[in-house]
Amino acid sequence: MSLENSERRKFIGASFSAVAAVGGFFSLVAMKKTWDPLPSVKAAGFTTVDLSPLKEGELHQITWRKKPIFILKKTADMKADDNRDVIVDGARYTVCIGLCTHLGCIPSYKSGQFICACHGGIFDISGNAVFGPPPRGLDIPPFKIDGTKLVLGETSPEFEKLVKKA
């Protein structure tokens, strides 16, 4: 085999390798794009709740990502909890996912407590576990405060601060 043929084979091999690498890269990029959720799906993950019409002491329940969300505007005589309360426009709110952290039952709100009838779990007005088998308090959904509105599904410094404390 001549030196010229050897150089030609090296060049063809290097060219083939370069084309294969570029093709592989673009294939990976295309696969990643197909795995990303569509913008319409991402937008469906956010729910905006206007807190201004809520009355003190009244539980407001909505659904976010097929989960019940409890929003309670606290009255002045309800115990404040700086580790879990969401403060919007000077008012304190309990905002939590309404699923018991024991087995996922939906607690009911009775006389200032969230009570899970399935196994006797009791959560206080702020969502802290106070009795029974639940291993922790009710989970806080990711949120962002936008004026008097609460945007569920988006994280914010307020949410990060509460999650670290709770």
Secondary structure, DSSP 8 states (H G I E B T S, - for coil): --HHHHHHHHHHHHHHHHHHHHHHHHHHHHHHHHHS--HHHHHHT-EEEE-TT--TT-EEEEEETTEEEEEEE--TTS---TTT-EEETTEEEEEEE-S-TTT----EEETTEEEETTTTEEE-TTS-EEESS-SS------EEEETTEEEET---HHHHHHHHH-
